[in-house]
Structure formats: C-alpha cells, structure tokens
Amino acid sequence: MAYLRRQRLERVREELLVTAAGAVSVTEVATRRGFIHLSRFAAIYRAAFSENPSDTLRS
C-alpha cells in the first residue's frame, strides 16, 4: 500500500512540476491521481517532499 501511495505522490509531483501555475489546481491533480481527502494528501505530500504541493506548482 505504501508503495502505491508513493508512486501516486511521485506522479502528482511530476505533473505539478511541468504544469504552469494557474493552468491547473493542486486539487484537480490530486483527485485525478486518486487522493480524495485533500488535507491528508497535503500532509503526506509535505512529509514526502518537504514542501507544500502549492509550492511545487509555483516553482
């Protein structure tokens, strides 16, 4: 289960890095990858990558 979650997180991160800010929201990307509980997603993302998903999108 942890492996699959990590893979989904990696895909979200990849998509956020290549997407222009404003073109898509973090919510859209996360739900598309199967993350339903967005606050939990944000906490897991922060723990994995040491930054907020919105910060990744802006970079």
PQR file of N, CA, C, O and H, with PARSE charges and radii, in Angstrom:
ATOM      1  N   MET A   1       0.812  -1.192   0.000 -0.4000 1.5000
ATOM      2  CA  MET A   1       0.000   0.000   0.000 -0.0000 2.0000
ATOM      3  C   MET A   1       0.864   1.268   0.000  0.5500 1.7000
ATOM      4  O   MET A   1       0.570   2.230  -0.710 -0.5500 1.4000
ATOM      5  N   ALA A   2       1.924   1.257   0.799 -0.4000 1.5000
ATOM      6  CA  ALA A   2       2.812   2.418   0.864 -0.0000 2.0000
ATOM      7  C   ALA A   2       3.502   2.649  -0.482  0.5500 1.7000
ATOM      8  O   ALA A   2       3.712   3.791  -0.892 -0.5500 1.4000
ATOM      9  H   ALA A   2       2.163   0.476   1.376  0.4000 1.0000
ATOM     10  N   TYR A   3       3.850   1.564  -1.159 -0.4000 1.5000
ATOM     11  CA  TYR A   3       4.495   1.679  -2.466 -0.0000 2.0000
ATOM     12  C   TYR A   3       3.568   2.381  -3.459  0.5500 1.7000
ATOM     13  O   TYR A   3       3.993   3.280  -4.185 -0.5500 1.4000
ATOM     14  H   TYR A   3       3.680   0.637  -0.826  0.4000 1.0000
ATOM     15  N   LEU A   4       2.315   1.971  -3.486 -0.4000 1.5000
ATOM     16  CA  LEU A   4       1.361   2.571  -4.422 -0.0000 2.0000
ATOM     17  C   LEU A   4       1.118   4.041  -4.106  0.5500 1.7000
ATOM     18  O   LEU A   4       1.026   4.868  -5.013 -0.5500 1.4000
ATOM     19  H   LEU A   4       1.970   1.241  -2.897  0.4000 1.0000
ATOM     20  N   ARG A   5       1.015   4.364  -2.826 -0.4000 1.5000
ATOM     21  CA  ARG A   5       0.822   5.761  -2.446 -0.0000 2.0000
ATOM     22  C   ARG A   5       2.023   6.588  -2.889  0.5500 1.7000
ATOM     23  O   ARG A   5       1.861   7.689  -3.413 -0.5500 1.4000
ATOM     24  H   ARG A   5       1.089   3.692  -2.089  0.4000 1.0000
ATOM     25  N   ARG A   6       3.216   6.065  -2.682 -0.4000 1.5000
ATOM     26  CA  ARG A   6       4.428   6.790  -3.077 -0.0000 2.0000
ATOM     27  C   ARG A   6       4.454   7.012  -4.593  0.5500 1.7000
ATOM     28  O   ARG A   6       4.837   8.083  -5.062 -0.5500 1.4000
ATOM     29  H   ARG A   6       3.348   5.170  -2.256  0.4000 1.0000
ATOM     30  N   GLN A   7       4.047   6.002  -5.347 -0.4000 1.5000
ATOM     31  CA  GLN A   7       4.006   6.133  -6.802 -0.0000 2.0000
ATOM     32  C   GLN A   7       3.012   7.215  -7.223  0.5500 1.7000
ATOM     33  O   GLN A   7       3.304   8.018  -8.109 -0.5500 1.4000
ATOM     34  H   GLN A   7       3.736   5.131  -4.966  0.4000 1.0000
ATOM     35  N   ARG A   8       1.848   7.235  -6.593 -0.4000 1.5000
ATOM     36  CA  ARG A   8       0.849   8.262  -6.902 -0.0000 2.0000
ATOM     37  C   ARG A   8       1.374   9.644  -6.535  0.5500 1.7000
ATOM     38  O   ARG A   8       1.170  10.605  -7.276 -0.5500 1.4000
ATOM     39  H   ARG A   8       1.611   6.582  -5.874  0.4000 1.0000
ATOM     40  N   LEU A   9       2.055   9.746  -5.385 -0.4000 1.5000
ATOM     41  CA  LEU A   9       2.645  11.028  -4.989 -0.0000 2.0000
ATOM     42  C   LEU A   9       3.679  11.499  -6.009  0.5500 1.7000
ATOM     43  O   LEU A   9       3.728  12.680  -6.355 -0.5500 1.4000
ATOM     44  H   LEU A   9       2.221   8.965  -4.783  0.4000 1.0000
ATOM     45  N   GLU A  10       4.494  10.577  -6.481 -0.4000 1.5000
ATOM     46  CA  GLU A  10       5.505  10.920  -7.495 -0.0000 2.0000
ATOM     47  C   GLU A  10       4.841  11.451  -8.765  0.5500 1.7000
ATOM     48  O   GLU A  10       5.316  12.419  -9.358 -0.5500 1.4000
ATOM     49  H   GLU A  10       4.454   9.618  -6.200  0.4000 1.0000
ATOM     50  N   ARG A  11       3.756  10.823  -9.177 -0.4000 1.5000
ATOM     51  CA  ARG A  11       3.047  11.269 -10.389 -0.0000 2.0000
ATOM     52  C   ARG A  11       2.446  12.656 -10.196  0.5500 1.7000
ATOM     53  O   ARG A  11       2.491  13.490 -11.100 -0.5500 1.4000
ATOM     54  H   ARG A  11       3.370  10.036  -8.695  0.4000 1.0000
ATOM     55  N   VAL A  12       1.880  12.899  -9.010 -0.4000 1.5000
ATOM     56  CA  VAL A  12       1.344  14.231  -8.711 -0.0000 2.0000
ATOM     57  C   VAL A  12       2.467  15.255  -8.787  0.5500 1.7000
ATOM     58  O   VAL A  12       2.310  16.305  -9.411 -0.5500 1.4000
ATOM     59  H   VAL A  12       1.843  12.221  -8.276  0.4000 1.0000
ATOM     60  N   ARG A  13       3.586  14.959  -8.163 -0.4000 1.5000
ATOM     61  CA  ARG A  13       4.723  15.894  -8.161 -0.0000 2.0000
ATOM     62  C   ARG A  13       5.205  16.178  -9.582  0.5500 1.7000
ATOM     63  O   ARG A  13       5.450  17.329  -9.942 -0.5500 1.4000
ATOM     64  H   ARG A  13       3.714  14.106  -7.656  0.4000 1.0000
ATOM     65  N   GLU A  14       5.337  15.133 -10.379 -0.4000 1.5000
ATOM     66  CA  GLU A  14       5.769  15.324 -11.768 -0.0000 2.0000
ATOM     67  C   GLU A  14       4.814  16.244 -12.514  0.5500 1.7000
ATOM     68  O   GLU A  14       5.243  17.146 -13.235 -0.5500 1.4000
ATOM     69  H   GLU A  14       5.138  14.198 -10.086  0.4000 1.0000
ATOM     70  N   GLU A  15       3.522  16.014 -12.339 -0.4000 1.5000
ATOM     71  CA  GLU A  15       2.533  16.834 -13.038 -0.0000 2.0000
ATOM     72  C   GLU A  15       2.569  18.278 -12.543  0.5500 1.7000
ATOM     73  O   GLU A  15       2.457  19.208 -13.342 -0.5500 1.4000
ATOM     74  H   GLU A  15       3.173  15.282 -11.754  0.4000 1.0000
ATOM     75  N   LEU A  16       2.722  18.471 -11.248 -0.4000 1.5000
ATOM     76  CA  LEU A  16       2.790  19.833 -10.707 -0.0000 2.0000
ATOM     77  C   LEU A  16       4.031  20.565 -11.209  0.5500 1.7000
ATOM     78  O   LEU A  16       3.981  21.772 -11.448 -0.5500 1.4000
ATOM     79  H   LEU A  16       2.813  17.716 -10.599  0.4000 1.0000
ATOM     80  N   LEU A  17       5.130  19.857 -11.370 -0.4000 1.5000
ATOM     81  CA  LEU A  17       6.371  20.490 -11.823 -0.0000 2.0000
ATOM     82  C   LEU A  17       6.311  20.930 -13.283  0.5500 1.7000
ATOM     83  O   LEU A  17       6.933  21.927 -13.650 -0.5500 1.4000
ATOM     84  H   LEU A  17       5.171  18.877 -11.176  0.4000 1.0000
ATOM     85  N   VAL A  18       5.579  20.208 -14.114 -0.4000 1.5000
ATOM     86  CA  VAL A  18       5.552  20.547 -15.542 -0.0000 2.0000
ATOM     87  C   VAL A  18       4.358  21.411 -15.939  0.5500 1.7000
ATOM     88  O   VAL A  18       4.269  21.861 -17.081 -0.5500 1.4000
ATOM     89  H   VAL A  18       5.074  19.398 -13.817  0.4000 1.0000
ATOM     90  N   THR A  19       3.450  21.639 -15.009 -0.4000 1.5000
ATOM     91  CA  THR A  19       2.253  22.413 -15.305 -0.0000 2.0000
ATOM     92  C   THR A  19       2.472  23.867 -14.924  0.5500 1.7000
ATOM     93  O   THR A  19       3.033  24.161 -13.869 -0.5500 1.4000
ATOM     94  H   THR A  19       3.523  21.273 -14.081  0.4000 1.0000
ATOM     95  N   ALA A  20       2.034  24.766 -15.775 -0.4000 1.5000
ATOM     96  CA  ALA A  20       2.139  26.189 -15.471 -0.0000 2.0000
ATOM     97  C   ALA A  20       1.171  26.543 -14.349  0.5500 1.7000
ATOM     98  O   ALA A  20       0.031  26.079 -14.327 -0.5500 1.4000
ATOM     99  H   ALA A  20       1.578  24.527 -16.633  0.4000 1.0000
ATOM    100  N   ALA A  21       1.637  27.365 -13.423 -0.4000 1.5000
ATOM    101  CA  ALA A  21       0.778  27.810 -12.324 -0.0000 2.0000
ATOM    102  C   ALA A  21      -0.444  28.513 -12.904  0.5500 1.7000
ATOM    103  O   ALA A  21      -0.318  29.342 -13.806 -0.5500 1.4000
ATOM    104  H   ALA A  21       2.563  27.742 -13.441  0.4000 1.0000
ATOM    105  N   GLY A  22      -1.603  28.190 -12.400 -0.4000 1.5000
ATOM    106  CA  GLY A  22      -2.836  28.781 -12.894 -0.0000 2.0000
ATOM    107  C   GLY A  22      -3.524  27.940 -13.949  0.5500 1.7000
ATOM    108  O   GLY A  22      -4.721  28.107 -14.185 -0.5500 1.4000
ATOM    109  H   GLY A  22      -1.706  27.516 -11.668  0.4000 1.0000
ATOM    110  N   ALA A  23      -2.797  27.045 -14.585 -0.4000 1.5000
ATOM    111  CA  ALA A  23      -3.392  26.193 -15.614 -0.0000 2.0000
ATOM    112  C   ALA A  23      -4.206  25.064 -15.000  0.5500 1.7000
ATOM    113  O   ALA A  23      -5.168  24.584 -15.599 -0.5500 1.4000
ATOM    114  H   ALA A  23      -1.825  26.910 -14.394  0.4000 1.0000
ATOM    115  N   VAL A  24      -3.819  24.649 -13.816 -0.4000 1.5000
ATOM    116  CA  VAL A  24      -4.495  23.556 -13.125 -0.0000 2.0000
ATOM    117  C   VAL A  24      -4.320  23.784 -11.622  0.5500 1.7000
ATOM    118  O   VAL A  24      -3.366  24.434 -11.193 -0.5500 1.4000
ATOM    119  H   VAL A  24      -3.038  25.040 -13.329  0.4000 1.0000
ATOM    120  N   SER A  25      -5.234  23.249 -10.837 -0.4000 1.5000
ATOM    121  CA  SER A  25      -5.108  23.392  -9.382 -0.0000 2.0000
ATOM    122  C   SER A  25      -4.535  22.120  -8.773  0.5500 1.7000
ATOM    123  O   SER A  25      -4.595  21.043  -9.366 -0.5500 1.4000
ATOM    124  H   SER A  25      -6.009  22.721 -11.185  0.4000 1.0000
ATOM    125  N   VAL A  26      -3.985  22.267  -7.594 -0.4000 1.5000
ATOM    126  CA  VAL A  26      -3.474  21.111  -6.860 -0.0000 2.0000
ATOM    127  C   VAL A  26      -4.612  20.124  -6.625  0.5500 1.7000
ATOM    128  O   VAL A  26      -4.415  18.913  -6.724 -0.5500 1.4000
ATOM    129  H   VAL A  26      -3.936  23.142  -7.112  0.4000 1.0000
ATOM    130  N   THR A  27      -5.787  20.631  -6.317 -0.4000 1.5000
ATOM    131  CA  THR A  27      -6.954  19.776  -6.079 -0.0000 2.0000
ATOM    132  C   THR A  27      -7.255  18.911  -7.292  0.5500 1.7000
ATOM    133  O   THR A  27      -7.500  17.713  -7.152 -0.5500 1.4000
ATOM    134  H   THR A  27      -5.946  21.615  -6.236  0.4000 1.0000
ATOM    135  N   GLU A  28      -7.239  19.499  -8.473 -0.4000 1.5000
ATOM    136  CA  GLU A  28      -7.506  18.738  -9.700 -0.0000 2.0000
ATOM    137  C   GLU A  28      -6.497  17.613  -9.888  0.5500 1.7000
ATOM    138  O   GLU A  28      -6.870  16.477 -10.178 -0.5500 1.4000
ATOM    139  H   GLU A  28      -7.039  20.472  -8.586  0.4000 1.0000
ATOM    140  N   VAL A  29      -5.240  17.931  -9.724 -0.4000 1.5000
ATOM    141  CA  VAL A  29      -4.184  16.939  -9.923 -0.0000 2.0000
ATOM    142  C   VAL A  29      -4.297  15.830  -8.881  0.5500 1.7000
ATOM    143  O   VAL A  29      -4.209  14.650  -9.218 -0.5500 1.4000
ATOM    144  H   VAL A  29      -4.937  18.854  -9.488  0.4000 1.0000
ATOM    145  N   ALA A  30      -4.489  16.202  -7.633 -0.4000 1.5000
ATOM    146  CA  ALA A  30      -4.566  15.212  -6.551 -0.0000 2.0000
ATOM    147  C   ALA A  30      -5.765  14.283  -6.729  0.5500 1.7000
ATOM    148  O   ALA A  30      -5.630  13.068  -6.576 -0.5500 1.4000
ATOM    149  H   ALA A  30      -4.560  17.161  -7.360  0.4000 1.0000
ATOM    150  N   THR A  31      -6.917  14.829  -7.045 -0.4000 1.5000
ATOM    151  CA  THR A  31      -8.099  13.970  -7.208 -0.0000 2.0000
ATOM    152  C   THR A  31      -7.979  13.096  -8.445  0.5500 1.7000
ATOM    153  O   THR A  31      -8.466  11.965  -8.455 -0.5500 1.4000
ATOM    154  H   THR A  31      -7.027  15.815  -7.169  0.4000 1.0000
ATOM    155  N   ARG A  32      -7.346  13.600  -9.472 -0.4000 1.5000
ATOM    156  CA  ARG A  32      -7.132  12.798 -10.677 -0.0000 2.0000
ATOM    157  C   ARG A  32      -6.267  11.578 -10.379  0.5500 1.7000
ATOM    158  O   ARG A  32      -6.412  10.535 -11.016 -0.5500 1.4000
ATOM    159  H   ARG A  32      -6.950  14.518  -9.464  0.4000 1.0000
ATOM    160  N   ARG A  33      -5.372  11.713  -9.413 -0.4000 1.5000
ATOM    161  CA  ARG A  33      -4.474  10.613  -9.023 -0.0000 2.0000
ATOM    162  C   ARG A  33      -5.023   9.783  -7.870  0.5500 1.7000
ATOM    163  O   ARG A  33      -4.324   8.922  -7.336 -0.5500 1.4000
ATOM    164  H   ARG A  33      -5.254  12.561  -8.895  0.4000 1.0000
ATOM    165  N   GLY A  34      -6.277  10.041  -7.481 -0.4000 1.5000
ATOM    166  CA  GLY A  34      -6.931   9.184  -6.501 -0.0000 2.0000
ATOM    167  C   GLY A  34      -6.873   9.639  -5.061  0.5500 1.7000
ATOM    168  O   GLY A  34      -7.263   8.890  -4.165 -0.5500 1.4000
ATOM    169  H   GLY A  34      -6.845  10.740  -7.915  0.4000 1.0000
ATOM    170  N   PHE A  35      -6.399  10.843  -4.814 -0.4000 1.5000
ATOM    171  CA  PHE A  35      -6.381  11.362  -3.447 -0.0000 2.0000
ATOM    172  C   PHE A  35      -7.695  12.092  -3.200  0.5500 1.7000
ATOM    173  O   PHE A  35      -7.957  13.134  -3.800 -0.5500 1.4000
ATOM    174  H   PHE A  35      -6.082  11.452  -5.541  0.4000 1.0000
ATOM    175  N   ILE A  36      -8.512  11.544  -2.320 -0.4000 1.5000
ATOM    176  CA  ILE A  36      -9.841  12.092  -2.065 -0.0000 2.0000
ATOM    177  C   ILE A  36      -9.820  13.091  -0.912  0.5500 1.7000
ATOM    178  O   ILE A  36     -10.431  14.156  -0.999 -0.5500 1.4000
ATOM    179  H   ILE A  36      -8.299  10.697  -1.832  0.4000 1.0000
ATOM    180  N   HIS A  37      -9.123  12.751   0.158 -0.4000 1.5000
ATOM    181  CA  HIS A  37      -9.042  13.610   1.345 -0.0000 2.0000
ATOM    182  C   HIS A  37      -7.865  14.569   1.167  0.5500 1.7000
ATOM    183  O   HIS A  37      -6.710  14.199   1.376 -0.5500 1.4000
ATOM    184  H   HIS A  37      -8.627  11.886   0.229  0.4000 1.0000
ATOM    185  N   LEU A  38      -8.174  15.793   0.781 -0.4000 1.5000
ATOM    186  CA  LEU A  38      -7.131  16.725   0.360 -0.0000 2.0000
ATOM    187  C   LEU A  38      -6.231  17.191   1.498  0.5500 1.7000
ATOM    188  O   LEU A  38      -5.043  17.425   1.280 -0.5500 1.4000
ATOM    189  H   LEU A  38      -9.113  16.093   0.611  0.4000 1.0000
ATOM    190  N   SER A  39      -6.766  17.329   2.695 -0.4000 1.5000
ATOM    191  CA  SER A  39      -5.899  17.737   3.804 -0.0000 2.0000
ATOM    192  C   SER A  39      -4.915  16.620   4.145  0.5500 1.7000
ATOM    193  O   SER A  39      -3.758  16.881   4.473 -0.5500 1.4000
ATOM    194  H   SER A  39      -7.731  17.138   2.872  0.4000 1.0000
ATOM    195  N   ARG A  40      -5.378  15.390   4.066 -0.4000 1.5000
ATOM    196  CA  ARG A  40      -4.485  14.243   4.301 -0.0000 2.0000
ATOM    197  C   ARG A  40      -3.437  14.162   3.188  0.5500 1.7000
ATOM    198  O   ARG A  40      -2.262  13.906   3.449 -0.5500 1.4000
ATOM    199  H   ARG A  40      -6.319  15.178   3.799  0.4000 1.0000
ATOM    200  N   PHE A  41      -3.874  14.381   1.950 -0.4000 1.5000
ATOM    201  CA  PHE A  41      -2.940  14.396   0.827 -0.0000 2.0000
ATOM    202  C   PHE A  41      -1.842  15.436   1.051  0.5500 1.7000
ATOM    203  O   PHE A  41      -0.661  15.148   0.864 -0.5500 1.4000
ATOM    204  H   PHE A  41      -4.829  14.589   1.739  0.4000 1.0000
ATOM    205  N   ALA A  42      -2.236  16.644   1.452 -0.4000 1.5000
ATOM    206  CA  ALA A  42      -1.259  17.717   1.657 -0.0000 2.0000
ATOM    207  C   ALA A  42      -0.253  17.347   2.742  0.5500 1.7000
ATOM    208  O   ALA A  42       0.938  17.628   2.607 -0.5500 1.4000
ATOM    209  H   ALA A  42      -3.196  16.879   1.605  0.4000 1.0000
ATOM    210  N   ALA A  43      -0.725  16.719   3.813 -0.4000 1.5000
ATOM    211  CA  ALA A  43       0.172  16.315   4.901 -0.0000 2.0000
ATOM    212  C   ALA A  43       1.149  15.240   4.436  0.5500 1.7000
ATOM    213  O   ALA A  43       2.336  15.296   4.759 -0.5500 1.4000
ATOM    214  H   ALA A  43      -1.693  16.491   3.923  0.4000 1.0000
ATOM    215  N   ILE A  44       0.660  14.270   3.685 -0.4000 1.5000
ATOM    216  CA  ILE A  44       1.515  13.196   3.169 -0.0000 2.0000
ATOM    217  C   ILE A  44       2.531  13.765   2.175  0.5500 1.7000
ATOM    218  O   ILE A  44       3.704  13.394   2.196 -0.5500 1.4000
ATOM    219  H   ILE A  44      -0.304  14.224   3.422  0.4000 1.0000
ATOM    220  N   TYR A  45       2.073  14.663   1.313 -0.4000 1.5000
ATOM    221  CA  TYR A  45       2.949  15.291   0.321 -0.0000 2.0000
ATOM    222  C   TYR A  45       4.062  16.069   1.021  0.5500 1.7000
ATOM    223  O   TYR A  45       5.234  15.960   0.661 -0.5500 1.4000
ATOM    224  H   TYR A  45       1.120  14.965   1.296  0.4000 1.0000
ATOM    225  N   ARG A  46       3.673  16.863   2.036 -0.4000 1.5000
ATOM    226  CA  ARG A  46       4.649  17.650   2.790 -0.0000 2.0000
ATOM    227  C   ARG A  46       5.686  16.756   3.462  0.5500 1.7000
ATOM    228  O   ARG A  46       6.876  17.074   3.473 -0.5500 1.4000
ATOM    229  H   ARG A  46       2.721  16.952   2.329  0.4000 1.0000
ATOM    230  N   ALA A  47       5.236  15.649   4.016 -0.4000 1.5000
ATOM    231  CA  ALA A  47       6.158  14.712   4.675 -0.0000 2.0000
ATOM    232  C   ALA A  47       7.115  14.075   3.669  0.5500 1.7000
ATOM    233  O   ALA A  47       8.282  13.838   3.982 -0.5500 1.4000
ATOM    234  H   ALA A  47       4.270  15.390   4.008  0.4000 1.0000
ATOM    235  N   ALA A  48       6.624  13.799   2.474 -0.4000 1.5000
ATOM    236  CA  ALA A  48       7.440  13.129   1.461 -0.0000 2.0000
ATOM    237  C   ALA A  48       8.436  14.071   0.785  0.5500 1.7000
ATOM    238  O   ALA A  48       9.568  13.677   0.505 -0.5500 1.4000
ATOM    239  H   ALA A  48       5.676  13.991   2.220  0.4000 1.0000
ATOM    240  N   PHE A  49       8.024  15.310   0.523 -0.4000 1.5000
ATOM    241  CA  PHE A  49       8.843  16.205  -0.296 -0.0000 2.0000
ATOM    242  C   PHE A  49       9.312  17.476   0.415  0.5500 1.7000
ATOM    243  O   PHE A  49       9.996  18.303  -0.188 -0.5500 1.4000
ATOM    244  H   PHE A  49       7.105  15.631   0.750  0.4000 1.0000
ATOM    245  N   SER A  50       8.955  17.637   1.675 -0.4000 1.5000
ATOM    246  CA  SER A  50       9.372  18.796   2.485 -0.0000 2.0000
ATOM    247  C   SER A  50       8.940  20.133   1.899  0.5500 1.7000
ATOM    248  O   SER A  50       9.625  21.141   2.069 -0.5500 1.4000
ATOM    249  H   SER A  50       8.399  16.966   2.165  0.4000 1.0000
ATOM    250  N   GLU A  51       7.816  20.141   1.217 -0.4000 1.5000
ATOM    251  CA  GLU A  51       7.213  21.381   0.734 -0.0000 2.0000
ATOM    252  C   GLU A  51       5.734  21.138   0.468  0.5500 1.7000
ATOM    253  O   GLU A  51       5.299  19.999   0.298 -0.5500 1.4000
ATOM    254  H   GLU A  51       7.259  19.322   1.079  0.4000 1.0000
ATOM    255  N   ASN A  52       4.980  22.207   0.434 -0.4000 1.5000
ATOM    256  CA  ASN A  52       3.556  22.102   0.136 -0.0000 2.0000
ATOM    257  C   ASN A  52       3.354  21.836  -1.350  0.5500 1.7000
ATOM    258  O   ASN A  52       4.168  22.269  -2.165 -0.5500 1.4000
ATOM    259  H   ASN A  52       5.334  23.133   0.571  0.4000 1.0000
ATOM    260  N   PRO A  53       2.290  21.135  -1.718 -0.5600 1.5000
ATOM    261  CA  PRO A  53       2.032  20.908  -3.141  0.2800 2.0000
ATOM    262  C   PRO A  53       1.860  22.218  -3.914  0.5500 1.7000
ATOM    263  O   PRO A  53       2.261  22.312  -5.074 -0.5500 1.4000
ATOM    264  N   SER A  54       1.272  23.216  -3.280 -0.4000 1.5000
ATOM    265  CA  SER A  54       1.099  24.502  -3.964 -0.0000 2.0000
ATOM    266  C   SER A  54       2.443  25.173  -4.244  0.5500 1.7000
ATOM    267  O   SER A  54       2.588  25.890  -5.234 -0.5500 1.4000
ATOM    268  H   SER A  54       0.946  23.140  -2.337  0.4000 1.0000
ATOM    269  N   ASP A  55       3.423  24.942  -3.374 -0.4000 1.5000
ATOM    270  CA  ASP A  55       4.770  25.479  -3.620 -0.0000 2.0000
ATOM    271  C   ASP A  55       5.420  24.795  -4.820  0.5500 1.7000
ATOM    272  O   ASP A  55       6.120  25.438  -5.603 -0.5500 1.4000
ATOM    273  H   ASP A  55       3.306  24.360  -2.570  0.4000 1.0000
ATOM    274  N   THR A  56       5.190  23.509  -4.959 -0.4000 1.5000
ATOM    275  CA  THR A  56       5.717  22.775  -6.114 -0.0000 2.0000
ATOM    276  C   THR A  56       5.108  23.320  -7.398  0.5500 1.7000
ATOM    277  O   THR A  56       5.807  23.501  -8.395 -0.5500 1.4000
ATOM    278  H   THR A  56       4.621  22.987  -4.323  0.4000 1.0000
ATOM    279  N   LEU A  57       3.815  23.578  -7.371 -0.4000 1.5000
ATOM    280  CA  LEU A  57       3.133  24.095  -8.558 -0.0000 2.0000
ATOM    281  C   LEU A  57       3.684  25.459  -8.950  0.5500 1.7000
ATOM    282  O   LEU A  57       3.805  25.755 -10.139 -0.5500 1.4000
ATOM    283  H   LEU A  57       3.247  23.431  -6.561  0.4000 1.0000
ATOM    284  N   ARG A  58       4.015  26.283  -7.985 -0.4000 1.5000
ATOM    285  CA  ARG A  58       4.536  27.624  -8.265 -0.0000 2.0000
ATOM    286  C   ARG A  58       5.973  27.628  -8.751  0.5500 1.7000
ATOM    287  O   ARG A  58       6.416  28.605  -9.355 -0.5500 1.4000
ATOM    288  H   ARG A  58       3.917  26.043  -7.019  0.4000 1.0000
ATOM    289  N   SER A  59       6.720  26.542  -8.494 -0.4000 1.5000
ATOM    290  CA  SER A  59       8.148  26.539  -8.855 -0.0000 2.0000
ATOM    291  C   SER A  59       8.379  26.280 -10.321  0.5500 1.7000
ATOM    292  O   SER A  59       9.525  26.248 -10.769 -0.5500 1.4000
ATOM    293  H   SER A  59       6.360  25.749  -8.003  0.4000 1.0000
TER
END
